[in-house]
Amino acid sequence: LRGEIARRVNLKFAPDIRFRADERFDEAERIEKLLRTPAVQKDLAPDPQDTEE
């Protein structure tokens, strides 16, 4: 794979290529679960005193 990349982008030496698992989806799911907890929902609910004019 490195050789093919080096040829296509016209490089004499190609850098090492490292593939890593994308953990952002796991982190996003963890945050979504936290946002759905009752304690957070209570904090996210509109305060009735703030809406009075």
Secondary structure, 3 states (H helix, E strand, C coil): CHHHHHHHCCCCCCCCCCCCCCCHHHHHHHHHHHHCCHHHHHHHCCCHHHHCC
